[in-house]
Each structure stands twice: as C-alpha cells, then as structure tokens.
Amino acid sequence: MIKIGDLLPYFSLSNQHNKIRRNDDYQGQWMVLFIYPRDDTPGCTMEAIGFSTRKSEFERLNAKVVGLSDDDVASHDSFCSKHKLSVELLSDPQAKLLKELGFGQKEWKEKLYWNRTTLIINEKGSVRYIFSDVSPEGHEKEVLARLHKLQEENDR
C-alpha cells in the first residue's frame, strides 16, 4: 500500500475526453487524487460536484483535482456531462493503478467497489497526505484546508 513519502506509481490512463494522461502531465503542480467507487452514484456524485465547485480554489493553490475509478471513458464522459463536472476523471478499467495504490475494495450489494480515498501529492509526485474512509459530504473543504497547511509547511 502506498504511504506518505512514496512517489505516485507511474500511470498512463485515459481521461473522460479519451486523452492519455501520465504522471509527468502533473509535474510542477500539486495533485489531489480522489479515488471513488462508481460514476453517477449518490456519494460519488456529491464528492465530484464538491470538487468541481471549488476547482478554482484548488487552482489558486497550484493544485489539479483528478478523480480515479475503474469506470470506462464513456461512463466518465457521461458522468461529467450529466452533472457538469469540471474536474478531470481518469479511467482505470483494468484497475492497474488502483491495485498498485493498494487501498482495497469493499463489497456492497454483492459487488466490489474501490475504497473512497484521497491523496494529496506534491509538485514532485510524492504523496504528502492520505485521507482514508472518506465521507463525500464536504470532503473538498477538508482537502483544501489540508492542502493549505501542507503548502505552508513546504514554504518554511
């Protein structure tokens, strides 16, 4: 399982626009990577809308907000269109990166879903903070507060 201080594993995944994104696309800026179970479910929608609503606040902190699930590109595209999401969503249908991160899955209604987890990654690709067992309501506010604190510590 990835830990604070580890580098984010290498990835090459498509976003909701079917554009390939890799680690180095995010170098030089902070990254908030939120792992969520499934597109267009109540909690995941709440979380993605929350991050989209505050996207400009993250950008002012030189941070890119990126969602990650094992849903396919078409599902991500539909999810973004339906809810007017402005955050980037990466598709990991083979769960390669999700498995490397090692946060595991929970069963619900006889299906396995990835555990809701958020990583804050610095501009060099190193994990600086991990939120586990995330509650989606208002999560973007606690991530913003922690990002602010981490950047202040970085500047000292």
C-alpha positions in Angstrom: 0.0 0.0 0.0 1.3 3.4 -0.9 2.4 5.6 2.1 3.2 9.2 2.8 6.6 10.0 1.2 6.2 7.4 -1.6 6.2 8.5 -5.2 2.9 8.0 -7.0 3.3 4.9 -9.2 3.8 5.5 -12.9 0.5 5.5 -14.9 -0.8 6.1 -18.4 -4.6 6.4 -18.3 -7.3 8.0 -20.4 -9.4 10.8 -19.0 -13.1 11.5 -19.7 -12.1 13.0 -23.1 -10.1 9.9 -24.0 -6.9 11.9 -23.7 -4.0 9.9 -22.3 -2.6 11.4 -19.1 0.6 10.4 -17.4 2.3 11.3 -14.1 4.5 13.8 -15.8 1.4 15.8 -17.0 1.0 16.9 -13.4 4.7 17.6 -12.5 5.3 21.1 -11.2 1.9 21.3 -9.5 0.1 19.7 -6.6 -2.4 17.0 -7.3 -5.4 15.9 -5.4 -6.3 12.4 -6.5 -9.6 11.2 -5.2 -10.4 7.6 -5.7 -14.1 6.9 -5.8 -16.2 3.7 -6.2 -18.6 4.4 -9.2 -19.7 7.1 -11.6 -23.2 8.5 -11.0 -23.9 7.1 -7.6 -25.1 9.4 -4.9 -21.9 9.7 -2.8 -19.6 9.8 -5.8 -21.7 12.5 -7.4 -21.7 14.6 -4.3 -17.9 14.3 -4.0 -17.2 15.1 -7.7 -19.6 18.1 -7.6 -17.9 19.3 -4.4 -14.5 19.2 -6.0 -15.8 20.8 -9.3 -17.5 23.6 -7.3 -14.2 24.5 -5.7 -11.9 23.8 -8.6 -10.8 27.5 -8.9 -9.7 27.5 -5.2 -7.6 24.4 -5.9 -6.1 26.1 -9.0 -5.2 29.1 -6.9 -3.1 26.8 -4.8 -1.5 25.3 -8.0 -3.3 22.0 -7.5 -5.1 19.9 -10.1 -8.0 17.8 -8.9 -8.3 14.4 -10.5 -10.8 11.6 -9.9 -9.9 7.9 -10.4 -12.2 4.9 -10.7 -12.4 1.7 -12.7 -15.3 3.0 -14.8 -14.6 3.3 -18.5 -14.1 6.5 -20.5 -17.7 6.6 -21.8 -19.0 6.3 -18.3 -16.8 9.2 -17.1 -17.8 11.3 -20.1 -21.5 10.7 -19.4 -21.0 11.4 -15.7 -19.2 14.7 -16.4 -21.8 15.8 -18.9 -24.8 14.9 -16.8 -23.5 16.7 -13.6 -21.5 19.5 -15.4 -18.3 18.3 -13.7 -15.2 20.3 -14.3 -12.6 18.0 -12.7 -10.6 15.5 -14.7 -11.6 11.9 -14.3 -9.1 9.1 -15.1 -10.3 5.7 -16.2 -8.6 2.6 -14.9 -10.8 -0.2 -16.2 -8.1 -2.9 -15.5 -7.5 -1.4 -12.1 -3.8 -1.4 -12.6 -3.1 1.9 -10.7 -5.9 1.2 -8.2 -4.3 -2.1 -7.3 -0.8 -0.6 -7.1 -2.1 2.1 -4.7 -3.4 -0.8 -2.5 -6.4 0.8 -0.8 -8.6 -2.3 -1.4 -12.2 -2.8 -2.0 -15.5 -3.2 -0.1 -18.5 -5.3 -1.0 -21.9 -3.7 -1.4 -24.9 -5.5 -2.9 -22.6 -8.4 -3.9 -20.3 -6.2 -5.9 -16.8 -5.0 -5.1 -16.1 -1.2 -5.1 -12.8 0.6 -4.5 -12.5 2.3 -1.1 -13.0 6.0 -1.2 -9.6 7.5 -0.6 -7.9 10.9 -1.4 -4.2 11.5 -1.9 -2.5 14.9 -1.8 0.6 14.7 -4.0 3.2 17.5 -4.1 4.7 19.0 -7.3 7.4 16.4 -7.4 5.0 13.4 -7.3 5.4 12.5 -3.7 2.4 11.6 -1.6 2.1 14.1 1.2 -1.3 13.2 2.8 -3.8 10.3 2.6 -7.5 10.6 3.6 -8.9 7.1 4.2 -12.6 6.0 4.5 -13.7 9.4 3.1 -17.2 10.7 3.7 -18.1 12.5 0.5 -20.1 15.4 2.0 -17.9 18.4 2.4 -14.8 16.4 1.7 -13.4 19.0 -0.7 -13.3 21.6 2.2 -11.2 19.4 4.4 -8.9 18.6 1.4 -8.5 22.4 0.7 -7.7 23.0 4.4 -5.1 20.2 4.5 -3.5 21.3 1.1 -3.2 24.9 2.5 -1.5 23.5 5.6 0.9 21.3 3.7 1.9 24.1 1.4 2.6 26.4 4.3 4.8 23.7 5.8 6.5 23.3 2.5 7.3 27.1 2.4 9.0 27.1 5.7 
